[in-house]
Amino acid sequence: MAEHFHLNTPLLESVGMSKRLGTTVYLKMENSQPSGSFKVRGIGHLCQQLAGQSKGVVCASGGNAGMAAAYVARKMGVPATVVVPSSSPQLVVQRLQDEGAAVKIVGKVWDDANAEALRLADSEGLTFVPPFDHPLLWQGHATMMAEVAASLGAGEKPGAVLLSVGGGGLLCGVIQGLKDVGWMDVPVVAMETVGADCFNAAIKAGKMVTLPDITSEAKCLGAKTVCKQAFEYSQRSDLTVISELVTDRQALQAIQTFLDEERVLVEMACGAALAAVYSGLIHRLQDEGRLPTLLRPLLVIVCGGSSISLDQLTSLKHKLHTET
């Protein structure tokens, strides 16, 4: 069996972003993973640990976790069932089927699909693959920070890490990874879109909260409740976690600019992080004294995304520009 299912992804310097920010910006290109996003790191690790002798795996995800579970299951030679909410684009369903997964469409939002996946795991003896809330996932995701440390070389470390938050799996993995490489003093800027902001809402409330609904177009950030570990990290005094929001329009603008400048198409969920640079938010954090004015290189996790295509991009543009 493969030692692991993920690739050591490129760490690229972004000339456009570096120029905007006045400091070097490195892009960790997780979009180049075989399943299209960073999720394959954690899900690959979890499946290796738990699904070896399994009858199959089941995952609830209208996007990247499902793609990763389907890919890993195919490589391991076990069947995969992916339960998706009805809000998932047809493109995603097709890609999951192409990857060899059986797709079930249940409910309107991820939480509905997840309840069905848990039921199937129980009734059919399948290995349940959680999309973001499991220590094995975070361990797998943490490997990206070891790769960054190796790429940057001794004595070089980022001034901040910029990433998107959905359910918080990537955040937990990155913080675990920062711990592993001895970079606990590096601040993490955690981005969400308005309407898919369960992490920001929890921080504001000082406790875990569940959003009534996901109203953002960044469907892949669409967890109504952030995982407990991510919230706990935000409350710790030995870590700097900065939670900020952008609008869907800013995220869309960011993915278009990124496509023009870097020739790479990523989904809205990933656009939330990119928008922090393109919309001037990082500059604002520097002005407010929340990030150093002379920032060491900024590390951006380009988490990728499988639920985007040119058609999807066109329809997002139409939808977001016709809304007042």
N, C-alpha and C positions, 0 to 999 in steps of 0.2 A: 504493500500500500504506500501511496505517496507519503513523504515525511509530513508535509502539510499541503493544503489545497490552495493557499494564497500565494501570490507573487510578492517578491520584494519590489515594491513599486518605485518609479522614478521620483527623485526630488529635483524639481526644476526651479530655476530662478525666473521670476516673472518680470520682464523689463518694464512693461506697462504699469504694473502695480507698484514696483519699486520706485518708478519715477513719480507716481502720484503721492506716494507716502514719504519720499525722501529718505527711505531706508530700504535695505535689501528685503525682498519678499520671496520666500521659498514656498513652492507648491508641492504638497505630498499628493501625488496623483493616484488616489485610490479608485478613481473612475476607470483605471486601466486593469483592475482586477478581472478575472475571468467571468465573474457574475455581474460586473458593472459597478460594484460598490465595495466599500470597506467591510460589509457584513460577512463576507466569506471568511474573514480571519477568525472571528469569534464563532461563527456557526460551524466552520470546519473543525475548529478545536473541540467544540462541544460534541459534535457528532462522533469524532474520533474517540472521545472519552466515553460516550454513552450509547452510541447506536451500533457498535460493532456486530453484536449478535441479534440485532433487532429485526422485527417483522417489517419495519418501515418507519419513516419519519412523518410527522405531521406538523405543519406550521401555519399560523394565521398571518397573512401579510399580503397587502395589495401591491407589493413592490419588492424592495431590495432584499428583505429577509427571506421572502419566498423564493426569489431567484437564487439566492445563495444556498438555501436548503435543497432546492431542486438540483442544482449543480453538484453539490457535495454528495447527495444521495446517488446521483447517476455515477459519479466517480467511485463511490463505495459499492455500487451494485445493489443498493436497497431501494425499494419503492418509496416515492414521496407523494404525499397528499398536501396540497396547499389550499387553504380556505381563504377566500378573498371577499371583501365587502362589495356590494353592487356598485359602489362608487369607483371601482378600479377600471382604468381604461382597457378597452378591448386588446390594445397592443400588449399590455402586461399579461393578460390571460393567454394570449397567443404565444408569448415568449416563454411562459411557464410550461405550456404544453410542448413547445419545441424542445425544452430542456428535459422533457420526459415525465413531468409531474402530472398527477391527476388533479384537476382544479374543481373545487366546489365553491359556488357563489352563495354566500349566506349573509343576510342582514345588510344594514345601511352603512355602518361604520366598523372600524377595526375591532372594537370591543365585542360586537356581535359575532364576528368571524372567529375571534379568539375563544369565545365560549363554546362554539361548535368544535374547534380544534381540540380543546381540552376534553370534550365529550368523546370525540373519536379516539383520542389517545387512551382514554379509559376503557371504552367499549371494545376497541379492536386491538388493544395491546401495542399501540404504536409509541415510538419515542417522541415526546413533545419537544419541539424546538421553539423556545421563547425568542421573540425578535430582539429584545434588549435587556431583559431583567434577569441576568444569571451570571454568577461569578466566572464561570468558564468562558462565557462570551467576552467578558471584560479582559480576561487573561489573553484571549486570542487577539483582541483589538490592540492590546498593549504592545504587541510586537512591532507596530508601526513606529513607536517612539524609539525602540532599539535600533531600527533601521535608520531613522533620522539621525540619531547620535553617531552611528557608524559613518553615515554619509558626510556629516558636518566635520567629523574628526575631533581629535582631542582639543579641549580648551574652548571650543566654539559651542555656544548654546543659543537657542532662540530667546528673543526679548519677550515674546508672548506667543501663545498658540490660539489660533482662531478656528472655531468649528461650529457646526450646526447642532442643535439639540432637537430630537423628536421625543423618544422615550427616555433618552439619557444613556443609552448603551455606549455610544462613541465617547461621550464625556467621561464616563466611568473608566473606559479602557485607556483613554489618553492620560487621565490622572494616575491610574495604575502604572502606565508606562513611564510617566514623569518620575514617579516614585522609584521604579526599577533602575532608571539611568541617573538618579540623583539630581533631578531638576525640579524638586518640589517648590522652589522659589519662583518658577516661571508662571506668570499669570495666564489664566485661560479665559478667553473671551467667548462666551457661549451665546450663539445667535438663534433667534426664533422669528417666525413671522407672526404678525398680529392675527389672532384667530386660530393659531396652533401653538399657544404660548403657555403650556402647562407648567414649565419649569419656572418661568418668570412670575407666573401667578402664585406659585408655591412660595417663592422667595419673598414676594410682596406680602403674602398672608402670614409668613413665618411658620407655615405648616403645609403638609401635602394637601393639594386641592384637586378636584376633578372638574374639568371644563364641561359645561353643559353640552357643547357641540363643537365640531371643528368647522370653522367658517373660512379658513384660509385655503387658497388654491395649492399650497404646499402640502398636498395630501400625505406625502411620506414623512412629514413631521407630525402627522395626525394622531398622536397618542393623547388621550384625554387626561391621563395622570402620568406624571414623570416617575421613574423608578426611585424607590426610597433612598438607595445609595447615592444617586445623583443629588438629591435634595440634601442629604447629610453632608456631602462634600461641600456644598454651597454654604453650610453653616459653620464650617471649621475655620479656626483662626490661623492655622498654619498654612492655609491655601488661599490663593486669590482667584476667585471665580467671579467674573463680571458677566452679568446676564443683561442682554440688550435685545430690543425688537426692531425689525424693519417691516415695512408694509409689503404686501404682495407685489405692488408695482415696483418697489425698489429691488425686490428679489428678481423679478422678471427683467428689469433693466440690467441687473448684474449678470444674469445668464446670457443676455444678448451681447453685452460688452465683452464678457469672457469668451464668447464664441468668436467675436471679431478679433480680439487681441491674441487669444491663445489657440484658436481654431479647435476648440473642444466644446461639445454640447453636454451640459449637465442639467439635472432637474432643479425645480424650484426650491426643494429642501436644501440643496447644496448652494443655491443662489443666496440664501439667507446669510451664510457666512461671507460669501464674496461681496455682498452688498455692504458689509461693514467697511471694506476698503473703498469701494466705488462711490458710496454715498457720503463719504467723509466722516463716518462714525468713529473710526480709529483716531483721526485728528481731534475730534471732539473729546474723546477720552483722554487724549494727551493734554488738551487745553484745560480740562477739569482736574488734571493732576492724578487721574486714575491709572494712567499708563505713563511711563517715563517719556519726556520730550525727546531725548536722544535714545530712540528705541534700538536695541540690538535687532538682528534680523527677525522679521515676523514670519512665523510658520503658519501657513493656511492648509487645513486638511480639506482637500477637494474630494468630498465623500462620494461624489459621482451620482449614480442613479440610473435605473433601467427604465423608468416610466416617462421617458422623454423622446420625442421624435420631432422632425420639422413640422409635421401636421399639428402635433400637440402644442408646439411653440406658437404656431400661427393662431390656433384657437385660443390659447392663453392671452395672446396680444389682443385679439378681438374682444374677448371677455373683459379683460381688465381695463381696456381703453374705452369701452362703451359704458362701463359703470361710472356713475358720477361720484 
